[in-house]
């Protein structure tokens, strides 16, 4: 008797759920949750009956999964549309070949993370190494379960006398910036939209007061800005007797680079200086008496 009642209830619920999906797939959240709870309750009760019609139960479970997937996609689309106007215009603090400016991944990540979190999104990446390229998969996930992805391969960035590891790291950073921009439809400050993007502008660092040529011009001491910077860095290294202190110093210089809009060549050269010093520090070649 119980199994007959269960089969009847499954038939009735299956037909009712199918009609509900066809007639009004955009029900309010409370209605969607109640429908989901009702169908799950039927599945749960049927699972306890050894005589239940398994074929109909499987169809009921498939319907439940389709409904849940549809609601997750709808929630994703709604949240994404609401998020778009609040995504910031990213300032272009990086300087590339022929002085072409671009948005650094560090800036992109810093500016978008609070907005993503506000609307229930998370951004993650999968990296797949190849012989001469890296494949970056960007995954934009929503808290209700739906996600969207984009995949692109990037050649190893061997510019600037990078070693193999640095070349891969540079390409990963480059790939994250471009795949995130593709998923979120991001705009940076100097893209070809004449500043009329719908995104919300952020407080940007003003351009440097000096041109690149003047930065290379020797001062009264006969040294140009780069030489003075390297001397300052070498002095600062003397106070870094631990990797923790070095990490803090690296962060300080990164902030200075953003504030003063240092050229990309400077950033790469400074990164090499920090990496070299860190290797020597870890090997005990800098302060051997302190180890």
C-alpha positions as CSV (number, residue, x, y, z in Angstrom):
1,X,0.0,0.0,0.0
2,X,2.8,2.4,0.9
3,X,4.7,1.8,-2.3
4,X,1.5,2.4,-4.4
5,X,1.0,5.7,-2.6
6,X,4.6,6.6,-3.2
7,X,4.4,5.8,-6.9
8,X,1.2,7.9,-7.1
9,X,2.9,10.8,-5.3
10,X,5.9,10.6,-7.7
11,X,3.7,10.7,-10.7
12,X,1.8,13.6,-9.4
13,X,4.9,15.5,-8.3
14,X,6.7,14.8,-11.5
15,X,3.8,16.2,-13.6
16,X,3.4,19.1,-11.3
17,X,7.1,20.0,-11.4
18,X,7.2,19.7,-15.2
19,X,4.2,22.0,-15.5
20,X,5.8,24.5,-13.1
21,X,9.0,24.6,-15.0
22,X,7.3,25.1,-18.4
23,X,4.9,27.7,-17.2
24,X,7.1,29.9,-15.0
25,X,10.8,29.2,-14.8
26,X,11.4,32.6,-13.3
27,X,9.5,32.2,-10.1
28,X,10.5,34.2,-7.0
29,X,13.2,32.7,-4.8
30,X,10.8,31.7,-2.1
31,X,8.7,29.7,-4.6
32,X,11.8,28.1,-6.2
33,X,13.0,27.0,-2.8
34,X,9.6,25.6,-1.8
35,X,9.4,23.6,-5.1
36,X,12.9,22.3,-4.5
37,X,12.1,21.3,-1.0
38,X,8.9,19.6,-2.1
39,X,10.6,17.5,-4.8
40,X,13.5,16.7,-2.6
41,X,11.0,15.5,0.1
42,X,9.4,13.2,-2.5
43,X,12.7,11.8,-3.5
44,X,13.7,11.2,0.1
45,X,10.5,9.4,0.9
46,X,10.7,7.3,-2.3
47,X,14.2,6.3,-1.5
48,X,13.1,4.6,1.7
49,X,10.6,2.4,-0.2
50,X,12.3,-0.7,-1.7
51,X,9.4,-1.2,-4.2
52,X,9.6,2.3,-5.7
53,X,9.7,2.7,-9.5
54,X,13.4,3.5,-10.0
55,X,12.9,4.8,-13.6
56,X,10.4,7.4,-12.4
57,X,12.6,8.2,-9.4
58,X,15.6,8.8,-11.7
59,X,13.5,11.1,-13.9
60,X,12.4,13.0,-10.8
61,X,16.0,13.4,-9.6
62,X,17.0,14.6,-13.1
63,X,14.2,17.1,-13.1
64,X,15.4,18.3,-9.7
65,X,18.9,18.7,-10.9
66,X,17.8,20.7,-14.0
67,X,15.7,23.0,-11.9
68,X,18.6,23.6,-9.5
69,X,21.0,24.3,-12.4
70,X,18.5,26.7,-14.0
71,X,18.1,28.6,-10.8
72,X,21.8,28.8,-10.3
73,X,22.3,30.1,-13.9
74,X,19.5,32.7,-13.4
75,X,21.1,33.8,-10.1
76,X,24.5,34.1,-11.8
77,X,23.1,36.2,-14.6
78,X,21.2,38.5,-12.3
79,X,24.2,39.1,-10.0
80,X,26.5,39.6,-12.9
81,X,24.2,42.2,-14.4
82,X,24.0,44.0,-11.1
83,X,27.7,43.9,-10.6
84,X,28.7,45.3,-14.0
85,X,28.1,49.0,-13.2
86,X,30.2,48.7,-10.0
87,X,33.3,47.2,-11.7
88,X,36.0,49.8,-11.6
89,X,38.1,51.2,-14.5
90,X,41.6,49.9,-13.8
91,X,44.4,52.4,-13.8
92,X,47.3,51.5,-16.2
93,X,50.3,51.6,-14.0
94,X,52.4,49.3,-16.1
95,X,54.7,50.4,-18.9
96,X,55.4,48.0,-21.8
97,X,57.3,48.0,-25.1
98,X,57.4,51.4,-26.8
99,X,56.1,53.0,-23.6
100,X,52.6,51.4,-24.0
101,X,50.8,51.5,-20.7
102,X,48.8,48.6,-19.3
103,X,47.0,47.5,-16.1
104,X,49.1,45.4,-13.8
105,X,47.5,42.2,-12.6
106,X,48.2,43.3,-9.0
107,X,46.0,46.4,-9.6
108,X,43.3,44.4,-11.4
109,X,43.1,41.9,-8.5
110,X,43.1,44.5,-5.8
111,X,40.3,46.6,-7.4
112,X,37.9,43.8,-8.5
113,X,38.0,41.5,-5.4
114,X,35.8,43.6,-3.1
115,X,33.2,44.0,-5.9
116,X,33.2,40.3,-6.7
117,X,32.8,39.5,-3.0
118,X,29.9,41.9,-2.7
119,X,27.9,40.1,-5.4
120,X,28.8,36.6,-4.4
121,X,31.5,35.9,-7.0
122,X,34.9,34.3,-6.7
123,X,37.6,34.3,-9.4
124,X,40.1,31.4,-9.6
125,X,42.7,30.2,-12.1
126,X,44.0,26.8,-13.4
127,X,47.5,26.9,-14.9
128,X,48.7,24.2,-17.3
129,X,52.4,24.3,-18.3
130,X,53.5,23.5,-21.8
131,X,56.9,23.3,-23.5
132,X,56.8,26.9,-24.7
133,X,53.5,28.3,-23.4
134,X,51.2,28.2,-20.4
135,X,47.4,27.6,-20.6
136,X,45.4,29.8,-18.3
137,X,41.8,28.8,-17.4
138,X,39.9,31.6,-15.5
139,X,36.9,30.4,-13.5
140,X,34.2,32.9,-12.4
141,X,32.1,31.1,-9.7
142,X,28.9,32.3,-8.1
143,X,27.8,31.4,-4.6
144,X,24.6,29.7,-5.9
145,X,26.7,27.1,-7.8
146,X,27.0,28.3,-11.4
147,X,30.3,29.2,-13.0
148,X,31.7,30.5,-16.3
149,X,35.1,29.9,-17.7
150,X,37.5,31.1,-20.4
151,X,40.7,29.5,-21.6
152,X,43.7,30.9,-23.4
153,X,47.3,29.9,-24.0
154,X,50.2,32.4,-23.7
155,X,53.8,32.0,-24.8
156,X,56.5,32.3,-22.3
157,X,57.6,35.9,-21.8
158,X,61.4,35.8,-22.4
159,X,61.8,39.6,-22.6
160,X,64.1,41.5,-20.3
161,X,66.6,38.6,-19.9
162,X,64.3,36.6,-17.7
163,X,65.3,33.1,-16.7
164,X,62.9,30.2,-17.4
165,X,61.0,30.5,-14.1
166,X,60.6,34.2,-14.4
167,X,59.4,33.9,-18.0
168,X,56.6,31.5,-16.9
169,X,55.7,33.7,-14.0
170,X,55.4,36.7,-16.2
171,X,53.2,34.9,-18.6
172,X,50.9,33.6,-15.8
173,X,50.5,37.2,-14.6
174,X,49.8,38.3,-18.1
175,X,47.3,35.5,-18.7
176,X,45.4,36.2,-15.5
177,X,45.0,39.9,-16.5
178,X,43.6,39.0,-19.9
179,X,41.4,36.1,-19.0
180,X,39.9,38.1,-16.0
181,X,39.3,41.0,-18.3
182,X,37.6,38.8,-20.8
183,X,35.3,37.2,-18.2
184,X,34.4,40.5,-16.5
185,X,34.5,42.9,-19.4
186,X,37.0,45.1,-17.6
187,X,38.2,48.4,-18.9
188,X,41.5,50.1,-18.1
189,X,42.1,53.8,-18.1
190,X,43.7,54.2,-21.5
191,X,41.7,51.8,-23.6
192,X,40.1,53.1,-26.8
193,X,36.9,54.3,-25.2
194,X,37.9,57.9,-24.7
195,X,37.2,57.5,-21.0
196,X,33.5,56.9,-21.5
197,X,33.3,53.4,-20.0
198,X,30.3,52.6,-17.8
199,X,32.6,51.3,-15.0
200,X,33.1,53.2,-11.8
201,X,36.5,55.2,-11.9
202,X,39.0,54.6,-9.2
203,X,41.4,57.0,-7.6
204,X,44.4,56.7,-9.9
205,X,48.0,57.6,-9.4
206,X,48.8,60.8,-11.4
207,X,51.4,60.5,-14.1
208,X,55.0,61.2,-13.1
209,X,56.1,64.8,-13.0
210,X,59.3,63.8,-15.0
211,X,59.5,62.2,-18.4
212,X,61.6,59.0,-18.9
213,X,64.3,61.1,-20.5
214,X,64.6,63.4,-17.4
215,X,64.7,60.3,-15.2
216,X,67.9,59.3,-16.9
217,X,69.3,62.8,-16.7
218,X,72.2,63.1,-14.3
219,X,71.6,65.2,-11.2
220,X,74.0,67.5,-9.3
221,X,75.8,64.4,-7.9
222,X,76.3,63.1,-11.4
223,X,73.9,60.2,-10.9
224,X,70.6,59.6,-12.6
225,X,67.4,58.5,-10.9
226,X,68.0,54.8,-11.5
227,X,71.5,54.9,-10.1
228,X,70.2,56.7,-7.0
229,X,67.4,54.2,-6.6
230,X,69.8,51.2,-6.8
231,X,72.0,52.8,-4.1
232,X,69.0,53.3,-1.9
233,X,68.0,49.7,-2.4
234,X,71.4,48.4,-1.6
235,X,71.3,50.4,1.7
236,X,67.9,49.0,2.5
237,X,69.1,45.5,1.9
238,X,71.6,45.9,4.7
239,X,68.6,46.1,7.2
240,X,67.0,42.9,5.8
241,X,68.4,40.0,7.8
242,X,65.3,37.8,7.4
243,X,63.1,36.9,4.5
244,X,60.1,38.4,6.4
245,X,61.9,41.8,6.5
246,X,62.8,41.4,2.8
247,X,59.2,40.7,1.9
248,X,58.1,43.9,3.6
249,X,60.8,45.9,1.8
250,X,59.7,44.4,-1.5
251,X,56.1,45.5,-0.8
252,X,57.3,49.0,0.1
253,X,59.1,49.3,-3.2
254,X,56.2,47.9,-5.1
255,X,54.0,50.6,-3.6
256,X,56.6,53.2,-4.5
257,X,56.6,51.9,-8.1
258,X,52.8,52.3,-8.2
259,X,52.9,55.8,-6.7
260,X,55.7,57.1,-9.0
261,X,54.7,55.0,-12.0
262,X,58.1,53.5,-12.6
263,X,58.8,52.1,-16.1
264,X,58.4,48.4,-16.6
265,X,62.1,48.0,-17.2
266,X,62.7,49.3,-13.7
267,X,60.2,46.9,-12.2
268,X,61.8,43.9,-13.9
269,X,65.3,45.0,-12.9
270,X,64.3,45.6,-9.3
271,X,62.5,42.2,-9.2
272,X,65.8,40.6,-10.3
273,X,67.7,42.5,-7.6
274,X,65.2,41.3,-4.9
275,X,65.3,37.7,-6.2
276,X,69.1,37.6,-6.3
277,X,69.3,39.0,-2.7
278,X,66.7,36.6,-1.4
279,X,68.6,33.6,-2.9
280,X,71.8,34.8,-1.2
281,X,70.0,35.5,2.1
282,X,68.5,32.0,2.2
283,X,71.9,30.5,1.4
284,X,73.5,32.4,4.2
285,X,75.8,34.3,1.9
286,X,74.8,37.8,3.1
287,X,75.0,37.7,6.9
288,X,76.9,34.5,7.6
289,X,77.8,35.5,11.1
290,X,74.1,35.9,12.1
291,X,73.0,32.4,11.1
